[in-house]
Amino acid sequence: MDSEHAALLALVRAGGAIGPRKRLLERCGSAEAALSAPSATWRECGFETRLPAPARAADAGDAAWLECEGNHLVGWLHPDYPPLLREIPSPPLALFVSGEPARLWHPAIAIVGSRGPSAGGLRHARDFASTLASAGVSVASGLATGIDTAAHEAALTAGGLTLAVLGAGHGQPYPPSQAPLQARIAGTGVVVSEYPPDTPPRRSQFPARNRILAGLALGTLVVEAGLKSGALITAKQAAASGREVFALPGSIDNPLSRGCHQLIRDGAQLVESPDEILIALPPLATGLGMALERRLAHSEGLERTVKPLVPEPDSPDGDPHGLWQALGHDPTDMDELVSRTGLTAASLSSMLLVMELQGRVSVEHGRYSRKR
């Protein structure tokens, strides 16, 4: 583990309000510089005292977790910190990520609901998740039992991308029976937590988890929820972050429909089919597409200009990466596109997303083609 990661972990484990630690990072430019900053700088950022020297040592458990393949620590100053998450009222200082961090940039819809849903609620969660995943949208949820599990599993079955946000550390699946599903998601999707890997589940952490789930998604769909459901907390945090809230109506005799009906009365968009969400998605994703273009330009070492990074094939810039030609009209998977273009999967994912948002590319079951 490098010294910057060790310093960032020390700041994460220091606890307390996120604001002062974020200001300290921005003021100093790195976690390592922050730890060595004078006491006056700490006080100016909102601390009473500097972090004591013993608390600056890296935790052995954190180090061991980071050394495992596929595990990452993405801090506030990291260029891959998800742009949508920066916009919420209280963004986390850092994210512990299992899977490729770039997947956190993929346009996502959060699907949430009751831990004890009806049979109809489970069917709706699966249907919406499957359709969204097949259309190339990431399905995000909280890895709880019930609606969350149905959404994650349906996205995996559809061969799509799914994102799980934890209310505890990666090494503390909750409930423990979710450990196999967590491992499956980490293998093909991404699992994220703001808590160090050994953090046990605590009641107060789950509402905090919900703000990250809402913040990573362009919108939140509530399938079934009682009036005091945690899903309503997620929906309210989504609305507070300026995101769209969707809700499924249900029978007036079903107590699990009352939360959805309340959301609709409060201004949530009533939806009856996944297509209604897909139609609403492109305007919501405009800002994300622009952020992806900027990040791609940075990662490819390209000049930042006003011309698009993925130009139209008949523009004066032609097809500089050869991606349009590589796509053709037949569905092509990512491995084949990597082989045809010589680009990395991470770069291709960003470029394909921009083209998808431009309405030029279709994606189905993880395979891409020119849009007819």
N, C-alpha and C positions, 0 to 999 in steps of 0.2 A: 504494500500500500504506500503510495507516495505521500509526501509531506502535506500537500494541499488537501488531499482527502482526509488525512489525519486531523488537520486543523478544522476542516468543515465538520467532521464528526464531533469534535470537541464542542463546537458551537451549537450543534444540534442537541447534544446531550446536556448542554448547560441549562436548557429549559427556559421558562419564563416567556414573556411576551415576544412575539415574532418580530414586531416592528423595530425595536432597538437593534436586534441582531442583523436584520436586513439593512438597516441604515449603516451599521458598522461595516458590513461587507461592501456596500456601495461606496462608502467613504474611502476605504482602504484598497479596494480593487481586487482583493483575494482574501481567502480565509487565513492563510498563513500570515499575511501582513496584518490582518485584524488582530490576531492573537499577540503579535509583538508590538502593537500600537501602544502609545503611552496612555496612562490613566486618564489624562485630560480628554483624549479622543473618545474613550469609552463613555465618560460622563456626558460629553456633548451629544453622543448618540442615544442617551437615555438610560445608561447603566449607573448604579450607585458605586460599584467597584469593578475592577478588572476581574476576569476569570482567574481564579487561583491556579498556580502552576500545576499542582497534582491533577486538576481536572482537565488539563490540556493533553494528557497522554491518550493515545488511541486505545479504544477498547478492543481486547483480543477477539471477542466474538464478532464485532463489526468487521475487523480485518479478515477473519476467516470467511465470513459471508461474502465479502467483496472479492476474495480470491477465487470463489467458485465461478465456473464458466457461466456466462449469461447474466451475471449480477452487476449492477451499476449504481453509482451514487451521482445524481444530477442535482447540483446546487443552484442557488438563485442566480449566480453569475455565469452559469454554464450556457453556451449558445443553444444547446438542445432542450433547455427548460421550456416546457410547453407554453406557447404564446397565449392561448386562451386562459391558462391558469394564472398568468400574470395579472389578468384583468379582474379577478375576484376580490372582494373586500379584504380578505386575510389569506394571501397565498402562502403555502408552506415554504419554509426556509430551504428544504432539500427534499428530494424524493429517492427512496430506495426502490430500485426498479429491477424486476426479473423479466428478461426479454429485451428486445431491441428498443431503446429509448425513442427512436424515431417513430415508432408506432403510436406514441402518445400524441403525435401531430396529426394523425389520421382523423378525418371528420367522424365524429361519434355521436350516437344517440344513447342516452342513458335510459335503461328500462328498469323500473323499480316497482315494488308492490309488496303485498302481504307475505309474511313467512308461512302463513297457513291459508293459502288461497283456495278458491273453489276449483272444481274441475274445468269449468269454463274459463276462469282466469288463467290457469296454466296453459290451456289451449291457445288463448289469445297471446300470451307472452311468447310462446313458441312460434306461433305464426308470424307475429310482427318481427321477432328477432331473426327468424330464418329469411324472411323477405328482405329485411334491411341488410343483413350480412351478405346475401347473394347479390345485392345491388352494389356492394362495395363499401357499405357503411360499417364502421366499427360499432359493435354492441357493447356498451359499458354497463356494469352493474357492481353490486357490492359483495358478491360471493356469499350472500346469506342463503338460507334454505328458502324454498317456495319460489316466488316469481324470479328472484335473482338467478337461482340455479337453472330454472327453465330457460331463461334468456341466454345465459352463458352456454348451456349445452346445445341449444338449437343453433346458435351461431357456429359452434364447433362442428356440428353435424353438417351444416351448410358449406363448410369449408371456408368460412369467413374469419374475420378478425374479431376477437373479443378482448375486452379490457376489464380487469378486476381491481377495485380499489378496496384495500383492507382497512379495518378498524383496529388492527393490532400489528405486531411485527411479522415479517415473512416466516419466521420460525415458530409462530404461534397461531396456526390456522384456527378459525373460530366459525362454527363449532369444529371440533377436531375431525369430524366425519367429512369435512370439505377438503381435507388435505389432497386427496387424489385429483379432485377437480382443479384445485389451485395449481398443481403440478402440470396438468394438461394445458391449462391456459398459459402458463409461463413458457411452455414448449413452443407454442405456435402464435400466441398473442402476447400480452404483457400484463404483469401484476405489479401494482404500485402501492406504496405506503409511505407516509411521512414519518413513521416510527421506526427506530432501530430494530433489527431483526429479533431481538430477544424480548421485545415489549409485549407483556401479556394483555389480553383483552380487558378493557375497563369500560363501564357504562358511558362515561363522559366522552370516550374517544369516537363513538360511532356517529353522533351528530357532527363532530369535527370531520370525520371521514366523508360524510355526505356532502360537505362543501367542496371537497376535492372532486368527488364524482360528478357533481353538477358543473363544476368549473372546467373539467376536461371535455365536456360534451357541448355540442351546439344546441341541444335541446334535451328535455327530460320527458319521457312518457311514463305516466302512472297508470298501471293496469288495474290493480285493485288495491284499495287502502281504506282502513277505518279512519275515523276522524282524528285519532291520536296516533296515527301510524308514522314511523320514521320516514316512509316514502314521501309524506307531505312536507317533512323538513327539507328533504332533498329538493322537492319541487319549489318550495319557497326560496331556498338558497339559489336555485337556478334563476328564478324571477329576479331576485335581488342582484344577480350578476348580469342581468340584461339578456338572459337566454330564453328561448321559447319553452313553454310548458304545454304538453299535450296530455289529454286525459281520456280514458275510455268510459263512456256511460254504461250503466248497468241497471239491473232491476231495482226498483225502489224497495223491494223486500229483502235485498241483499245488504247486510250491514257493511260489507266490504266495498260497496259502491258509494257509500256516503262521502268518503274522502274525495273521490273523483268528482262527484257532483258539486262538492263545495269548491273545488279548484275551478270547475267550469263556471260556477257563479262568480268566482273571483277574477275571471278573465282568461283561464286556460283554454287552449284550442281543443274543441271536441273533435275527436277523430274516430273513424269507424273502420279504416283500412290503412295498411302500411303505405299505400300510394299517396295518401294525403300528407304523410310526413316527408316522403321523397320529393314531392312537389314543393314543399316548403323549405327544403334543405339548401338549394343553391344560393338564395339570397343570404341565408345565415352563414354560409361558408366563404363569403367574399373576402372578409378580413383574414381568415385563415389561409386562403389561397395566396394572398399577397405576402403574408409572413413566410410561407413556404418558398415562394420565389426568392425572397431576400435571403433566406437561410441557404437555399441551393446555390445562389450566387456566391455566398461567402465560402461554402464548402468546396466549390469547384474553382475558387480563385478567380472568378470572373469579375469584370468591372460592373459596378452598380449603375445601370443606365435605365432610361425609361422604356426602352424596347423590351418586349417580353422575352423571358428566358426560353420559353417553348414557342417559337414563332409559328405562324401558320405555314404549312408546307409550300404554299404558293407565294410567300412573302419574299422580299429580296434576300433575307437571311437563309431561305431554304430550310433544310432539315439538318442543322449542323451536327447533331448528335446521332443522326441516323435512326432515331426512334420511330418516327412516322413510317419510314420504309420498313422497319423491323416489325411493326405491328401488323400491317396488312389488314385483311378483312376477316381472317379466321382467328378464333380465340387462341391466344398464346399465353402460356404460363410464364411466371417471373424468371425461372431458371433459363428458359429458352431465350427470353429477351436479354438477359445478362450475357448469354453466349453470342447473340447476334450483334449487340452493340458494344460490348466490352466495358460497359458502365457497371458500377457497383449496384447492388440491390437497393441500398439506401437512396442513392441518387435517382435511380429509376422510379422508386416509390414516390418520391417528391414530384418528379416530372409528370408521372402518370396522373397523380392527383390533380395537379394544375390543369392538365389536359381534360380530365374528367369534369372539373368544375367549369371549364370552358365549353363543355358540351361536345367535345370531339372524340372522347373515348368512352367505351362501354366496358363494364367489368361484371363478370358473372362467375361465381365459384372460383375466384382467384385467377381467372384467365381474362386477358385484355384484348380488345379489338377496336378497329376504327368504328365510330358510330355511324350507322347507316342513316 
